[in-house]
């Protein structure tokens, strides 16, 4: 198990408790249309930015994250479920994983975090989810999550966290 800074846990627990009060218990999950693996980019080459694997069942969130990351200069592979991540994990062909905790089919994001750790992959794992339960936040950190970001997506915060974990992306257009 990874050591978790008590200040990080306390910060998230406090935030999540106050957010839960504001949301008045709403836990309505949106069911995404069923899709197979959706790859948003081609193979990595020397002019592309860091490669991010996005695992998100919600189509609107997956598309928003993909567009945001691509606009920021990252290379993105976006898939619907963690169960479809095998080919990326086998090739170790990514610089970070952004995953949800809850999928309507297949293994959960908790299983994904455990799987990443068991494979010994030293890649940052960022949780991007609607889940706000403090126990789930703590469990995600214990399983190896580098950060826990709740939806709705706040682009500046999300990109700042990603830059901290994998570095700034290479600009999309490289001038000579």
Residue pairs with C-beta under 8 A, 6 or more apart in sequence:
1 142
2 141
2 142
2 144
4 138
4 141
4 142
8 141
9 137
9 138
9 141
12 134
12 137
12 138
12 141
12 148
13 134
13 137
13 138
16 132
16 133
16 134
16 137
16 150
17 134
19 132
19 150
20 132
20 133
23 132
27 130
29 102
29 104
29 130
30 58
30 60
31 104
32 57
32 58
32 59
32 60
32 62
32 80
32 104
33 59
34 80
35 59
35 80
36 80
36 84
37 79
37 80
37 84
38 62
38 78
38 79
38 80
39 77
39 78
39 79
40 54
40 66
40 70
40 76
40 77
40 78
41 48
41 51
41 70
41 75
41 76
41 77
44 51
44 75
44 93
47 170
47 174
48 75
48 170
49 72
49 73
49 74
49 75
49 169
49 170
50 74
50 75
50 95
50 96
50 166
50 167
50 169
51 74
51 75
51 76
51 77
51 93
51 94
51 95
52 69
52 74
52 75
52 76
52 77
52 94
52 95
52 96
52 97
52 98
52 162
52 166
53 77
53 79
53 85
53 88
53 94
53 96
53 97
53 98
54 62
54 65
54 66
54 69
54 76
54 77
54 78
54 79
54 97
54 98
54 99
55 79
55 80
55 81
55 82
55 84
55 85
55 97
55 98
55 99
55 100
55 109
55 112
56 62
56 65
56 78
56 80
56 98
56 99
56 100
56 128
57 80
57 81
57 100
57 102
57 103
57 104
58 100
61 100
61 128
61 151
61 153
62 78
62 80
63 78
64 153
65 76
65 78
65 98
65 128
65 153
65 158
66 76
66 78
68 153
68 155
68 158
68 159
69 76
69 162
69 169
70 76
70 172
71 172
72 159
72 169
73 168
73 169
73 170
73 171
73 172
74 162
74 169
77 88
77 94
79 85
79 88
81 103
81 105
81 106
81 107
82 99
82 103
82 106
82 107
82 108
82 109
82 111
82 112
82 115
83 105
83 106
83 107
85 97
85 112
88 94
89 115
89 116
89 119
89 121
92 121
92 123
94 123
95 123
95 124
95 166
96 123
96 124
96 125
96 126
96 162
96 165
96 166
97 112
97 116
97 123
97 124
97 125
97 126
98 126
98 127
98 128
98 162
99 109
99 112
99 113
99 125
99 126
99 127
99 128
100 109
100 127
100 128
100 129
100 130
101 108
101 109
101 110
101 127
101 129
101 131
101 136
101 140
102 108
102 109
102 129
102 130
102 131
103 109
107 115
109 127
109 129
109 140
110 139
110 140
110 143
112 125
113 125
113 127
113 140
113 143
113 144
113 145
114 143
114 144
116 123
116 125
116 144
117 143
117 144
124 146
124 165
124 166
125 144
125 145
125 146
126 145
126 146
126 147
126 148
126 149
126 161
126 162
126 165
127 140
127 145
127 147
127 148
127 149
128 149
128 151
128 153
128 158
129 148
129 149
129 150
129 151
130 150
130 151
131 137
131 150
132 150
137 148
140 148
141 148
146 165
147 161
147 165
149 157
149 158
149 161
163 169
